[in-house]
Amino acid sequence: MTVVDEPVELPPETAPADLPITARGFSSVEEAERVAYTVGYTVRLISRLIDLERLAGITIATDYTDGLASVDRGYPNAKTPTATSSSEIVGAAMSVNVLRDGVVKAHLVFAADMMLPLLDSNSPYTALALSLVAHECGHVADLKHRDEKFPGTILQNKYNGYYQQMIYPLADILWEEYAACRISAVFSDKETPRFEESLVSVSGVAQERSKAAIRAYRLHGNLNRVLAKAGNALCEPLRMMAYLRGQLDGLGQDLDQAPAARTLLACSAYGAISDQLTLALRDLWERRAGWASPAEFEPLRKLCVDTFALGGIFLTPAPDGNVYVHIPFTPGTMPGEGAARE
């Protein structure tokens, strides 16, 4: 008996029919059009499985920084998005939140060199390019869900005091990266080692970079500066944990698929926080249909505060919305200790 596979009918596209796509900095119109068409075609295929109703546009730029700066955010005094750039991680794709006719949407920006492999199915980097595109599409779907659950808060809600201004964005990004990875995991099934490597690399430098920032603070006394530098260094491993856990949970896998990360967390000061983060993110995911308010993210905010404490920075919210900061003198945080300075 001959078995004939039935054709699979995919869901309809969810990306807007009139989606604007811009290619910047290319040497010829023909090359720009080819790249724009290929990225657009890829996004439309992905939109059959990921909800891209809130996608406002796409920019592919040979100068990634210029591409980010070119996005019209749609509201006054908007900050230009800043690409991740460190010795461990260099950003090449971003979902930028924008306002269009009062509706929160997302504009995707990609570094052109990371998109070129989509034009060559034989390139060893085609899977990575697809993963990058799908991940940003995951952000679009998550943005729509959060805006529908908490209308008027994304891009339109002001923080009440310094504590919220500092902690809330750190906590939000943990969810955003977890959700985007979990949503897009089906398109990134070969990319787990990349997420694992990122986690291992940033975890290896987080504590010393925090201590270097605190040593510098003993001399310059600028509290905002030390909180930004030390806090970002300390919380970066949490962000990478969110990426990795979203990827693994999206594929129905566990840390056995990321042995280097498993070993790191088993003997790291981040181990307990990683376990708590995983539970908090999974709980939010399971309950996302019934979210009542942004207070759902309070467990993630607490974990960010705990992570500051892990690096010797103790934060206590004040009644007026500000925060009390205590940075005790500990080994490695005194001027002259250690080679690195901030």
N, C-alpha and C positions, 0 to 999 in steps of 0.2 A: 504494500500500500504506500502510495506517495503522500507525504505530508506537505501541504502547501501553507506557508506562513501567511496569515492574514495581514494586510497592510495596516499599519498603525496610524490612526488619525490623531494628529497633534492638536492641542488646544489652539484657539485663534491667537494672533499677535495682540499684545496689550500696549505696545509702544505707540505713541501718537502718530497718525498718518503723515502729518506735516512736520515731523521732527527735524529741526535745523542741525546740520552737521558742518563744522568748520575745520578745515585743515590749514594750519599756519606755518609759515617758514619753509615750505618745500621749494625745491629748486625749479620745479616746473608745474604747470597747471595739470598736466596729465598725471603726474605722480600724486599730487594732492587729491585729485578726483578719485584715483584708484584706491588710495588709502582710506579716504572718507567713505567710499562705497563699501569697501570690505568691512570696516568697523561697523558701519550702519547695518549691513546685512547680518553680521554676527549678533549685534544687539537685537535685531528683530527676531532672529531665531531663538535667542535666549528669552525674549519676551513672551514666548509661547509657554514657558514654564515658570517665569518669574514676573510678577506684576510690575510693569513699567508705565502705568498710567500717569504717574507723577514725573516722568522724565521730561525735562524742559529743553534739553539740547546736549550736544556733544562737541567737544573741542579736542583735536589731535594736534599737538604742537611740537615742532623740533626743539623749541626752547620751552621746557616745561614750566619754568617760573613765569615766563611771559604768557603762556597759556592760562595759568591760574589767574594772573592779573587781568586778563582780558574779559573775564566773566562778569557780566552785569548782575550784581546781587539783588537789585530791585528795591533797595531801601537806602535811605540816607545814612551817611557815616559808616558804611559797611567796611569791615576790615578785609584786606586782600588775603586770601588763604595762603598759608605758608607750608611749603613742602617739607616732609620729614627728611632730615639730612644729618647723618652722623656716620662715624666710622663703621657702625654695624648695619645700619639700615638707610637706604636712600629711596625716597618716595618716587613713584612713577605714574600714579593714578590716584584720582580723588573724586569723590562725589561732593559737590559744593551745593549747599542749601541756598536756594534763591526764592524770592517772592515774585509771583507773576499774577497780576490782577487780584492780589490779596490771598492767593493760594500758595502754600508752601510746596515747592517742587525741588528737583535736583538737576544740576547740570554736571555732566561727567567730563573730566579733563584727563587726557592720557598723554604721556611722553611718546613722541612718534617712534623712537627707536624700539620701544617695547611693543608697539603694535605691528611693526613691519613683518614679524614672523607669521602673522595671520595670512599674509599674501603667499606664503610658501608652506604647504602642508608637510613638506619633508624637513622643515627646519627643526632642530632639536629644541627650539624655544616656542614652538607653536602652542604647546599645552600650557606653558606659563602665560603667554599672551591671552589665551582664552580664559584662564583662571583669573587674571587681572580684570578683564572686562566683566566677567560674571560676578566677581566680588563686588564691584562698584554697582552693578545692577541689583545685587542684594541689598545694598544701602538704600536704593530707590524704593524698593518694596517695604523695607522697614520704616523708612521715613513716612510713607503713606499710612502705615498702621499706627505709628505713634501720633501722627497729626490727627487722625480720626479719633483716637482714644483721648488725646489731650489737646483739643483745638485751642488755638490762640496762644500756645506756649512756645513753639519752635520759631525762633527768630523774632518773636513778638512779645516775649515775656522778659521783664527786667529782673535781675537778681536782687534779692533783698540782703544787701550787705556783703562784706568781703568774704565771709565764710562760703556762702553759696557761689559767689563768683569764682572762687578757687576750686572748691571740691566738686560742685555739680558737674562741670564739664569733664573732669577726670572720670567721674563715675559713669556719665552718659556714654563716653566713648568705649568703655568696657562692654556695655550692652550692644552698642552699635556694631562693633567689630565681631562680637560673638554672633549676633543675628545675621550679619552679612555673610560670614563664613558658613554658618549653618544652612542658610537659604541657598547658597551657591555651591555647596560641597559637591553636588553631583557633577559639576563642571570642573572640579579641582581635585579629583580623586588621586592624582599622582603628585600632588603638591605638598603633602604632609611633611616630608623632610625639610622643605623650605620654611614652613612655619616653626618646625622644631628647631632648626638652626638659628632662627631669629630669636627665639626665646632663650636659648643657651647663650648666645652672644651678648644680649643686653643684660642678662642676669649676672654675667661675669664681671661687668663694670659698674653696675648700679650702686653698690655700697661705697666704692671708692670715689665715684663721682659725687655722690652725696656728701661724703666727708670733705672732699676738696672744696665744695661750695660752702660748707660750714666753716672751714678754716679761713676762707676768704671773707666770710661774713664777720668773723672776729675782728677783722681790720676795717672793712668798709661800713659795717653796721646797717646796711640796707636790707630791711626785713623782706620787702617785696622780692628783691633779687634772689635772696637765699631760698625763699619758699618756691619760687619758680624753678630755679636751677636744681636744687636738691629734690624738690617734689617731683619734677618731671623725670629725673633720673631714677628715683625710687619706684615710681608708678609705671615706668615703661615695661618692666617684666610682667606686670598685671595685664597690660594691653596685649602683650604677646601671648600670654596664657589664654586670653579671651579668643584670640585668633585660632590658636591650636585647638582649644576645647570646642569651639564652634565647628571647625573642620572635622574633628573626630566624631562629635555628636551627630553632625549631619550625615556622616557615613556609617553611623552605628558602630563605631569603633571605640577603643579605650587607649590608655597610655602605653599599652603593649606595642602599639604601632609607632610609638615615639620613644624608644628606649633611652636615648640620651637625655631627653627631657624628664623622663621618669626617674632616672638616676640622679639628675640634678636636684629635682624637687624633693627626693627622699632624704637628701643630706643638706638642704639649703634652708636658710631662715625663712624663705618664701614658701616652704612646703605646706605649713598649716594654713596660710592665707590662700594658697592655691586651692586647697580642698574646699575652703569656705566659699571661694569665688565660684568654683565649679557648681556647688550646690545652689548658690544664689542665682546664677545665670540659668541653670536648668529649671529652677522653680519659676523664674520669670517667664521662660519660654512656655512652660506647661500651662501657665495661667494667663498668657497674653491676651486671650480672647475676652477675659473678664477684668482687665486692668481698670482701676477706678480713678487714679490720679497719678501725677508724677511722683508721689510719695512711695509708689511701688519700688522705686530705685533706692530707697533709703539703705537697704543692706549693702548695696554697692558703695554708697557714700561712706558708710562706716568702715568698710574694708580699705578705702583710700586713706582715711584717717589713721587706721591701724598700720598702714604701710608707711606713712610718715613717721609714726612712732618707731617702727622697725629701724629707721635710719636716725633715730635720736632727735626727732622733731615732734613735739607733743602739742596738739591742737585742742583747744576747748572752745566751743561756740559760745559767744557772748549774747545776752538777751537782746542787744540792739542790732544783731545780725553780723557783727564783726567777730573776731576770733582772738583768743588769748594764745600766745605762742611761747613755748618754753623750749629752749635748746641748751640742755645742760652740757657742761664740760665733760667730755669723755675721751678715751684714747683715740687718737687719730683725727681729732677735730680741733686741735690747737695749732695756731700759726707755727710754721716751721716743721710740723710733722708731715711726712709724706712729700713726694716730689711734685705731685700735680697741684696746680692752682687754678682757680676760676676767677 
